[in-house]
Amino acid sequence: MKAIKNKILAIIPARAGSKRIPNKNIKNFLGKPLIAYTIEQALKCQIANRVIVDTDSPKIAKIARQYGAEVPFLRPAEFASNKAKMIDSLIHLLDRLKTDQDYEPTHILLLQTTSPLREISDIKACWDLMKKTGATTALTVCPTHPRLYYMDKKNNIIL
């Protein structure tokens, strides 16, 4: 029996709309667009065979490509609203990849743009844990400083 080779797809969702912080995914964060950190982490961890940014924005797509990610197509508006569910946009992306490119990943790494300080070692540890245990899902979480929940639109802390 022939072993199935893993096809690991890193998906970075990055829709343009944001109520609180317009264009947050491409805002400058310590000298680079916020999304650049996630793309670089996905590429550096060397787990994924492909790194795809799923976005509805041509501007985000351009920046994503500059940092080495693929953006094979733009996400339709129906999957990019404030009320849209991420699972629906992920299913749409996977369906398009299968239909347009005959590509079906065996595993998905879902990396959020809004976690630029994640450690590459955490991504690798999740993958290692999944391989070791046969788990279908692994995720990392960490506490956020309570004051970050009390910021206004100009990033001032509200006490």
C-alpha distance (Angstrom), angle and dihedral (degrees) to the residues before:
residue distance angle dihedral
M1 . . .
K2 3.79 . .
A3 3.80 118.3 .
I4 3.78 116.7 -122.2
K5 3.78 112.9 -119.7
N6 3.79 113.4 -129.9
K7 3.77 116.5 -112.1
I8 3.78 104.0 -164.1
L9 3.77 117.5 -168.5
A10 3.79 121.7 -165.6
I11 3.80 109.4 -153.3
I12 3.78 119.8 -165.6
P13 3.82 110.4 -170.1
A14 3.80 112.9 -152.6
R15 3.77 118.4 164.0
A16 3.79 119.0 -176.5
G17 3.78 99.0 -130.0
S18 3.76 121.9 85.1
K19 3.78 125.0 160.1
R20 3.79 97.5 -155.9
I21 3.80 103.2 33.7
P22 3.81 114.5 23.2
N23 3.83 112.5 -141.2
K24 3.82 90.0 2.7
N25 3.81 93.4 159.1
I26 3.79 91.7 63.4
K27 3.80 99.7 32.9
N28 3.77 114.1 127.0
F29 3.79 110.2 -95.9
L30 3.80 114.0 -179.4
G31 3.79 93.1 -28.1
K32 3.81 101.4 -40.8
P33 3.78 137.2 71.2
L34 3.81 109.1 -87.7
I35 3.81 92.1 -117.7
A36 3.81 91.5 56.7
Y37 3.81 91.8 73.0
T38 3.80 93.4 56.1
I39 3.80 93.0 45.9
E40 3.80 91.2 49.5
Q41 3.82 91.6 48.6
A42 3.80 92.0 49.8
L43 3.79 91.0 51.0
K44 3.82 96.3 42.4
C45 3.79 96.2 49.9
Q46 3.82 87.8 62.8
I47 3.79 94.2 -150.0
A48 3.80 100.7 109.8
N49 3.78 122.3 73.5
R50 3.80 88.6 -156.5
V51 3.81 134.4 22.9
I52 3.79 113.4 -155.8
V53 3.79 128.5 -179.2
D54 3.79 111.2 -149.5
T55 3.80 106.7 -152.7
D56 3.78 143.3 146.1
S57 3.80 92.7 -149.0
P58 3.81 126.0 91.6
K59 3.82 88.0 -158.5
I60 3.81 93.2 54.5
A61 3.82 89.4 44.2
K62 3.80 91.6 54.5
I63 3.81 92.9 50.3
A64 3.81 91.7 44.6
R65 3.80 91.2 54.1
Q66 3.82 90.8 48.2
Y67 3.81 88.7 58.6
G68 3.81 94.0 47.8
A69 3.80 105.4 -94.5
E70 3.77 125.9 128.0
V71 3.79 121.4 -120.1
P72 3.80 103.3 -176.5
F73 3.80 93.3 175.9
L74 3.80 141.4 -14.3
R75 3.78 122.2 -93.9
P76 3.83 112.7 -110.4
A77 3.81 116.6 -109.5
E78 3.81 92.0 -113.1
F79 3.83 88.4 67.5
A80 3.80 95.3 43.4
S81 3.79 105.1 59.6
N82 3.80 125.6 109.0
K83 3.80 88.8 -104.4
A84 3.80 96.2 47.3
K85 3.80 116.1 111.8
M86 3.77 119.0 -126.9
I87 3.80 91.4 -134.7
D88 3.81 89.7 61.2
S89 3.80 92.7 52.4
L90 3.82 90.7 46.4
I91 3.81 91.9 51.5
H92 3.80 89.5 47.8
L93 3.81 91.2 51.2
L94 3.81 92.7 48.1
D95 3.81 91.9 47.0
R96 3.82 91.2 50.9
L97 3.80 92.5 48.0
K98 3.80 90.4 51.0
T99 3.82 94.0 45.8
D100 3.81 99.6 39.1
Q101 3.81 101.4 33.1
D102 3.81 105.7 17.4
Y103 3.81 86.9 -122.2
E104 3.80 122.8 145.5
P105 3.80 117.6 171.4
T106 3.78 120.4 -143.6
H107 3.81 90.6 -149.8
I108 3.79 137.4 19.4
L109 3.78 128.1 -147.8
L110 3.79 107.0 -159.6
L111 3.79 108.7 -159.9
Q112 3.79 119.4 -177.3
T113 3.78 118.0 -141.4
T114 3.80 90.5 -140.6
S115 3.83 92.9 67.9
P116 3.81 101.1 70.1
L117 3.81 94.3 151.5
R118 3.81 96.6 59.6
E119 3.78 114.8 127.9
I120 3.79 121.0 -117.7
S121 3.80 86.1 -137.4
D122 3.82 88.7 62.8
I123 3.80 91.5 54.2
K124 3.80 90.3 49.1
A125 3.81 92.0 46.0
C126 3.80 91.1 54.0
W127 3.80 91.3 50.8
D128 3.82 92.0 46.3
L129 3.81 90.7 49.5
M130 3.79 91.7 50.8
K131 3.80 92.0 49.9
K132 3.81 92.8 46.0
T133 3.81 97.1 46.7
G134 3.80 103.0 27.9
A135 3.79 89.1 -121.5
T136 3.79 115.5 163.8
T137 3.80 94.6 -150.6
A138 3.78 137.8 31.5
L139 3.78 130.5 169.5
T140 3.74 140.8 175.8
V141 3.77 127.7 -135.4
C142 3.77 134.3 179.1
P143 3.77 135.8 -178.0
T144 3.79 119.6 -94.8
H145 3.76 121.9 -144.2
P146 3.82 107.1 -99.3
R147 3.80 92.4 -128.7
L148 3.80 91.0 65.6
Y149 3.80 87.7 70.4
Y150 3.79 90.2 61.1
M151 3.80 105.0 58.5
D152 3.78 127.1 123.6
K153 3.81 126.4 -138.5
K154 3.81 91.1 -84.4
N155 3.83 90.8 53.8
N156 3.81 92.8 -108.3
I157 3.78 114.6 146.9
I158 3.79 113.3 -115.3
L159 3.79 111.6 -149.0
